[in-house]
């Protein structure tokens, strides 16, 4: 699997949130927290599973938090993937 830059991870996460969960990309990119976007813990778990499937990066339950903004999630995914 090719190495992903943080910008690539961000693009992929925004696409996943938009396509799989119907969230507006502009609101995700505007810096709203996951909680403000009505992303609950179940969606965060599902997002973690999608990250594993799509990017090959394993996230533990609780790595993604409802208080995160998209850039926080990108940082965690990059760190867990050894890309930070």
C-alpha positions in Angstrom: 0.0 0.0 0.0 1.4 3.4 -0.9 2.3 5.9 1.9 -0.5 8.4 2.5 0.2 12.0 3.2 -2.0 13.7 5.9 -3.8 15.6 3.1 -4.7 12.3 1.4 -6.0 10.9 4.7 -8.1 14.0 5.2 -9.6 13.7 1.7 -10.4 10.0 2.3 -11.9 10.6 5.8 -14.1 13.4 4.5 -15.2 11.2 1.5 -16.0 8.3 3.9 -18.0 10.5 6.2 -19.9 12.1 3.3 -20.6 9.0 1.3 -21.2 6.4 4.0 -22.9 8.6 6.6 -24.4 11.4 4.5 -22.6 14.2 6.2 -22.1 17.5 4.2 -18.4 17.9 3.2 -18.5 21.6 3.7 -19.6 21.2 7.4 -16.8 18.6 8.0 -14.2 20.9 6.5 -15.5 24.0 8.3 -14.1 22.6 11.5 -17.2 21.3 13.2 -16.6 18.7 15.9 -17.9 15.2 15.3 -20.4 15.9 18.1 -21.6 19.0 16.4 -22.1 16.9 13.2 -24.2 14.4 15.2 -21.6 11.7 14.8 -22.2 9.3 17.7 -19.9 6.6 19.1 -21.4 3.9 16.9 -20.5 6.0 13.8 -17.0 6.5 15.1 -16.6 2.7 15.6 -17.9 2.2 12.0 -15.5 4.9 10.7 -12.7 3.1 12.4 -13.6 -0.2 10.7 -13.8 1.7 7.3 -10.3 3.2 8.0 -9.0 -0.4 8.5 -10.7 -1.7 5.4 -9.9 1.2 3.1 -6.5 2.4 4.4 -5.2 -0.7 6.3 -4.7 1.3 9.5 -6.0 -0.3 12.7 -7.7 2.1 15.2 -8.7 0.9 18.7 -12.1 1.7 19.9 -11.9 5.1 21.5 -9.1 6.4 19.3 -11.6 8.7 17.6 -13.6 10.9 19.9 -16.7 12.9 19.4 -14.9 16.1 20.5 -12.5 15.7 17.5 -12.5 17.9 14.4 -11.5 16.3 11.1 -7.9 17.4 11.6 -7.7 15.7 15.0 -8.9 12.5 13.3 -6.4 12.8 10.5 -3.6 13.2 13.1 -4.7 10.0 15.0 -5.0 8.0 11.8 -1.6 9.3 10.5 0.0 8.4 13.9 -1.5 5.0 14.1 -0.4 4.3 10.5 3.1 5.4 11.3 2.8 8.3 9.0 3.1 11.2 11.4 
